[in-house]
Amino acid sequence: MSASALQRQQDLWKKYSETRDPAIKEQLIVEYADLVKYVAGRLSIYFGSNVEYDDLVGYGVFGLIDAIDKFDLSKKVKFETYASLRIRGAVIDSIREQDWAPRSLRKKGKELEKAYFELENQLGHSATDQEVADRLGISSDDLNKLLQEVNMSQMISLEDYLEQNHEAGLDPLSLDRDTSQPEQRMEVVELKETLADAIDKLPEKERTVVTLYYYEELTLKEISMIMKVSESRISQLHTKAIMRMRGRLERLKSAIL
């Protein structure tokens, strides 16, 4: 961002914090519109072509407005970081409120995750699509459809999974932070090693998707263009990768507990 653009944002925030002028609020919404588009583009990986990108942007705008209303300039927190969480939450809440994921689909998701976990534990290598399909008693085409549906119904995310396992010592916020407790340091080291090992053992295309999404922080569209495959295919690869990695993390969690 140029110095002039940064100064413009700072001036807008100063005026808005002092006046709460609706006209200035509108300017702030326009100023951060690209942030909404970026977050929507990232979340597109869960939906492929099943949910329109423009709809995700529309949901995200409500999160941006909420972030502007609640942002405290005096706390010296970067607005983009704060707003990104609000925008992401607004999109996910809007999708979940539609309640299009029936209980039967959530059950299938659990069965799919279990199949990956058991097969890879048994085989000692990444299970192929055919092996997973055979375990579930379905065709490869049906497996691909199920992967897309499950991705949407469970909003599978590596960050979300790690956050859910905070109690087990698997705190994603501690991955790049020193800790004074030897036991906690060991858990962090083990988690880092397990994640690195899990990523390294992924099939090549899945490893590329994980790297581009979680490390390069690209959007679904950008990853699709780089890998020259459809966005729905990228979404499927992401689902398979996270299911494999969750299986490895489950084994780590069991060892810690």
N, C-alpha and C positions, 0 to 999 in steps of 0.2 A: 504494500500500500504506500502511495506517495505521501510525503510530509504534509502536503496541502490537504489531502483527503483525511488524514489522521487529525489534523487540526480542525477540519470542518466537523468531524464527529465529536471531538472534545467540546467544541463551542456549542453544538446542539445539545449535548448532555448537560452542560453547565446551565444553559438557558432553560431546558426542560426541568431540571432538578429545582430550579428557583421558581418557575412559573406554572409548571404542569399544563402548559398551553397545548390544547388538542392539535393545533396546527403544527407545532413542533413535533409532537408525537407522530403525526402523519409523515413528517420528513424523516424521522428515525426509522419508521417502518420501511420506507423506500430505501433508505441508506443500507439497511441490513437484509434486503430482499434476496440478495445472492446467497446469504447464509442459509436461508430457508431452502433455496433450490439445492444447495450442496447437501444439506442433511436429508432432504427428500431423495436425492440421487443415491445417497449411501443406503438408505432404508429400502430402496427399490430392490435390493438383492434378495429380500424376503418374498417378494411378490412376483417377480418376472413380469409377464404381461397380464397378470390377473387383476391388478389394480393400476389404474391410470396414474402416471407420474403427476399430472396436473392436480389430481385429487389429493395426492400426498402433499403437494405444495400448499393446497388450500387448507388442509388440516394443520400444516406447520405454521401458517400465518397466525393462527390463534395462539400457538405457543410463543411466537415472537411478540405478539401484543401483550401476552401475560408477562413475559420476561421484561419488557419495557416498563410495564406498570409496577413490577415488584423489584426492579434492580435498584440497589443501593450504591450510589456513586462513591460514598464515603468509605466503603469497605475495600477499595482498591483491588477489586476482583475484575479480571478481564471480562467485558460484557460478552464477547463471542463465546467464551467457554460456558458461561452461565446460560446464555440464550440457547446454545446448542442442545443442552440437556432439556430445557423447557420445550423446545421445538420437537425434539425426538419423542418426548413424553406425550405431547399433544397428538402427534401422528399415531403412535401406538395405541393410545387411549381411544382415539376415534375409530381405528380399525377394529379394536376389540369390542367396542360398544355395538358394533354391527352384529356381533355374535353369530358369524357365519360358520364357525367351527363346531360341528356337532360332537357330542361326547364320543360317538363311534370313531370319528377321525382322530381324536386325541388318543383313544385306545390304540388305534393302528400306529400312531406315532411312537407310543411306548413299545409296541411290538417290534417296530422297525429298529429302534435304538437298541433293544435287547438282542436282535439278530446280529447287528454289527458287533456288539460287545462280545457275545458268545462265540461267533465265528472267528473273530480276530484273536480272541484268547486261545481258541482251539487250534487255529491254523498257524499262528505265529507270524502272519503277514497280512497285508491289507486285503480284505475280501473283495472279490470281483462282483460286478453287478449281477452276473449269472448265479454266483454262489449265494448272494443275499436273496435273490428272487426265488431260488430253489428252496432255501430255508423257510421262506414265507409261503411257498406254494403258489406263487404268482408268476406272470410272464415278465420279461424285461421291460416291455412297454408299460405294463401296469406299475412296475417299480418306479419308472421315471415319473409317471403321473403322481404316484404316492409321495415321492420325494418333494415335488412341487407343493402338493397340498399340505404336507406336514410342515414344510418350511413356513408356510403362511399361518398355520394353526398354532404353532408353538413359538414363533418368532425366535428361532434358534440363533443364539449369539454366544460367542466365546466370552465376551465381557459379562453378559448376563449370567452365564453359567458360573463363572468365577465369583461373581457377587453373591450368588445364591449359596455358595459354599464358604462364606466368610467364617462361619463358626468352626469349620474344620481346619482353620489356619491358612486357607487358600484365599488370602485377601489380595485382589488385583492391585489395590492402591499401594500395597507394600512392595511390589515388585521392583521398583526403582528407588526404594527408600531404605536407609539403614535402620536397623532395630537393635535395641540394647540387649535383648534376650537371646542367648545362644540357641535355645530351642526354636525361636521364631526365625532366626537367621538361617538355621538348617532347613526349616520348612520352605522359606523363600528360595533358597538355593535348589532344593529338590523340585519345587514347582517350575522354576526356570529351566532346569535340566529336562524335566518331563515334557514341558511345552516344546522345547527345542527338538527333543527326540521325536515327539509326536508329529511335529511339522516335517521333520526330515524324512520320516517314514511314510508320509502321505504319497499317493500316486502323483506323478509329475504335474498334471493339470490342476489337481486339487491344491497341491502345494503352491502353485503359482497364484491361484485365486486367493488363498489365505494371505500370502505375502503382499499382493497388490491391495487387498482390502484392509487388512489389519496393520500392516507396516507402512505401506505407501499411502494409505487412507484415500484410495480412489473411489469413485462412484461406480455403480453397476454399469452405466453406459461406457465409462472410460475403460473398465476392465474388458467389456465386451469388444470394444474396438481394438484393444491391444492384442487380445487372444483370438480375434477374428471368428468368434462363435456367437450365437444368439444370447440375448440377455437371459432367457429362460434356462438355457444350458448353464450359464454361469451360476444362476440361482441353484440349480440342481447340484453342481459341483461343490458349492459352498455348503449345502446341507450335508452332503456325504462327508466332507472334510470335518465339519464340526461334530458329527456323530462319531466319527472315528476318534477324534481328539477327546471327546467327552468320555469315551470308553477308557482311554488311557488315564485320564484324570480321575475317573471313578476308582481305578485300581490304586492310584496314589492316595486318594482320600481314605480308602479302606485300610491301607497300610498305616496312615497317620492315626486313624481312630483305633 
